[in-house]
């Protein structure tokens, strides 16, 4: 049996740790300890090998296990190599947790995305968690509707933040969702309406679109595109020449691919893949994703996690049974 790569582990954390429990649940024991071994998921959850090219990563016998549970829903997994641990957001509960194999899953940061007193929506917390070039934690915060940097070291986290971006042309962002840094320190991020109580129709929505943005290291915010209805997951190719963006539109389940100019702006755009058979089906939408150094794309989407080869062909699907 092959072991799933850590990248896949992070993606599955996003999908299988979501148990719809109340926000006052205590932190759960790490599922990977000797006292509480990993829980195999029901056999309806499985890996489908579409092309043997996928066998370099896993095979159909690779186990899918729950590594931690007891959260409302989780997103934004960030693995830190130097500490060998995983951070992830529990968005409705406004918290970030830390998971490390062989230890308890512990609360890392609270609050993580909303620092006010009254919140109208249902997604108060942080979503994506990133590290900048200085190894500072950057959070895309739904509740505060901004991209922010934590003003504390990773070893002593604290809910003290500096705003990096919260307005475009003097209008508040919707709810920054996912992001990726390029080699020059530019931050690309998506801004769907999911943190607003009534989504597209929310009275507090100030922008007439849902954008993908480019935040320069000096603080200048540029609109990359406003042509995606529900921009969500985002990542870069290993050479930094292409940007990939997921559209979480249940009627148009696509992943977009954009060629970039030398200055990081958009040169051209095309559909990388369209899950046409899943349009209009209530089985999940394109969401978070990450690309390997060889150009293989792990992308959460309908029914679980998709694996695409560099040419945009699905070569495997991981059915998690969790949307």
Secondary structure as UniProt FT lines:
FT   HELIX           6..16
FT   TURN            23..24
FT   TURN            31..32
FT   STRAND          39..40
FT   TURN            43..44
FT   STRAND          46..49
FT   HELIX           52..56
FT   TURN            60..61
FT   STRAND          65..66
FT   STRAND          74..80
FT   TURN            81..84
FT   STRAND          85..90
FT   TURN            91..94
FT   STRAND          95..99
FT   TURN            101..102
FT   STRAND          106..110
FT   STRAND          126..131
FT   TURN            133..134
FT   STRAND          137..141
FT   TURN            142..145
FT   STRAND          146..150
FT   HELIX           154..156
FT   STRAND          161..165
FT   STRAND          167..168
FT   TURN            169..170
FT   STRAND          171..172
FT   STRAND          179..181
FT   TURN            183..184
FT   STRAND          187..191
FT   TURN            194..195
FT   TURN            197..198
FT   HELIX           199..201
FT   TURN            203..204
FT   STRAND          211..215
FT   TURN            217..218
FT   STRAND          221..225
FT   TURN            229..230
FT   STRAND          231..236
FT   TURN            238..239
FT   STRAND          242..249
FT   TURN            250..251
FT   STRAND          252..260
FT   TURN            262..263
FT   STRAND          266..274
FT   HELIX           276..278
FT   TURN            279..280
FT   STRAND          289..291
FT   TURN            293..294
FT   STRAND          297..301
FT   TURN            302..303
FT   STRAND          304..308
FT   TURN            310..311
FT   STRAND          314..319
//
